[in-house]
Amino acid sequence: MAQAKQGDTVRVHYTGKLEDGTVFDTSLGGEPLEFTIGEGEIIPGFEEAVIGMQPGESKTVTVPSERAFGPHRDELVVEVGRDQFPPHLHPEVGQEYQMRQPDGHMIPVRVVEVSEEAITLDANHPLAGKDLTFEVQLLEVL
């Protein structure tokens, strides 16, 4: 059986967990994840874990934040005055919005704090700064 290597397209089932065991994503019960190794379609640490696996093989790997969604960057957390929000919006912690950058690109942001005067928005990926554990099963090399 061939081992998965750079350039191969593979199909895997996976379950991703946080350090406390909370499942944040899984393909079980749905379609397997299909990607090409080396194309940068998924986080580097997950991709690296699949290299060398054979179809039918399973493994558990912990991916440090640097090889996942990167560190949590304080400069991506901004406080915006309530007057910057349209009056019909009523932001609450956990809600997600799109924010236009000066160059016109839209980026997703999450509300992390709400006060009478301001709303604090976080543009970091929700899993930034977290080490992630994946249970991976290589189904096939295409």
Protein Blocks (a to p, Z undefined) as FASTA:
>chain_A
ZZddehiacddddddddfkopafbdfehiacddddehklpacfklmmmmgopaehiacdd
dddfklmnopadfklpccddfklpcfkbccdehiacddddfkopacddddfbdcfkbccd
dfbdfkgoiacddddddfbdZZ
